Amino acid sequence: MSTKDPKAEVIERFFAAYAAGDVEAMSAVLAEDIAWTIPGRHPLSGTKHGIAEVRSFFDQLGKAGFQAEPVFFGTNDEYVVDVHRGYSTQGVGRVDTLWALVWHFNAEGKIDRVINLSGDQHQMDNFIWDNFTLAPLPDRLG
């Protein structure tokens, strides 16, 4: 009989909270100084610093009806790697691809770094550009 790694259980709770739209439960497992890196060349890409920026990112994804279905978890002393199907249910176009996320935990057991890796980055870039616009100048630079 094997026992599940507690870090994997934290990630499962994060995904369950995400599916339920419970941003408080999502935030509860994140370190205050979290750095969450989103790949790509689109308005939502880049590294989000702190819980407020991460929450804002997920608020935007929610507008596109993004869903995540975990497929696989691997763990060691510091990291969890998950592979999940990430897909959109709303908006123009479609995203439906596998994602691998590398989750790092701090000494307090909170998630302090996440790096997303996309199975089809071009698909994601196109979807985001089709559904999210940049603020006009000069507001975009302010």
N, C-alpha and C positions, 0 to 999 in steps of 0.2 A: 504494500500500500504506500503510495507516495503522497506527500503533503505539498500543497501548492505554496510557492514562494509568496511571502507577504507583499512584496513589491508588485508582483503580477496581480494580486488581489486589489491593490490600490488602483492599478491601471484599469482593471475591470470595473471598479466603482466609478472611475472617471468616465468610461464609455457609457455606463448605465445612466449616469447623471446627464451626460451629453444627449443621449437618446431621449431623456425625459425633459430636456430643456431646463435643467436645474443648475443654473450657473453658480449658485451658492455652494452646492455639493462639489461641483467641478473645482471651484476656487479653493475649497477646504484642503485639497491634497497638494496644492501648489505652494512653493516657497515664495515669500514676498519679492525676492530678487530674481524670479524665474526669467530665463532667456529661452524663448521658443522660436526656432528658425523655420520659416516657411520658404521653400525654394521657388524659383520662378522669376519671370520678368512681367509682373503684373501688379496692379495697385495694392494687393493684399500681401505681397511677398516681403521678405526681409525678416529681421529678428525683432520679435516683440519683447520688450523689457518690462517686467513687473506684471502683476495680476491684472491691473486695469487694461493694459494693452492686449493681453491674451484674451480677456473677456470680450473686448471690443472686436477682436478678430473673429471669435466664435459667434458673436452677435451677427456679424456680416455673413458668415457662412450659413447661419440659420435662415437668413433671408433667401438663400438659394435652396433651402430644403435639404441641406447636406446631411447625409446619414453615414454611419460607420458601423461595419459589421466585423468584429474581430475574427481572425482566422487562426493565428498562431502567436504564442508567447514564448520567448526564450529569456532566461535570466542568468545573471552571475552576481557577484557580491555588490556591485555598484549600479548595474544597468538592467533594464528590461528592453528587449526588442520586440515590438509587436508588428505583425503584418495584418492589415485589415483591408476589406473592400470599402472604398470611399466613393460615394456617388451622390449626384444631385437629383432632386425630385421636382424642382421648379426652375423657372428662368429660361433664357434663350440657350439653345444647345444642350449639351449633356456632358457630364463627367461620370465615368464609371471605370475605375481602375484600382489596382492594388497600391497600397501605400505601406512603407516600412517606417516606423518611428523608433528612434533611439531615445529612450528615457533615462535620465540620470537622477539619482537620489542623493540628497545631502545627508549629513550625519544625523539630522533630526527625522529622517524618513520622509521628507517632503520632496516633491519633484522640483528640481532646480534648473534642469536643462532638457530641452526636447529638440531633436533635429528630425524634420520630416524628409522623407525621400519618396519621390513619386515614381510610379510605374509608367506614367505617360504625362510628362511635364508639359508637352505641347498642348495636349488636350485641356489640361487645367489652365494654362495661360490663356488659351482662346476663350474658354468658358468665362473666366473672370473678366477679361476685357469686354466680352459681349454683355455682361450683366452688371458691372460696376464701373462707374465713370469717375474720373478725377474731378476735383473741384476746379472751377475756372480760375485763371490767373486774375488777380494776384492772390486770391484766397488760398490757393494751393501752396504758395510759398510762405504763408504767414505762420 
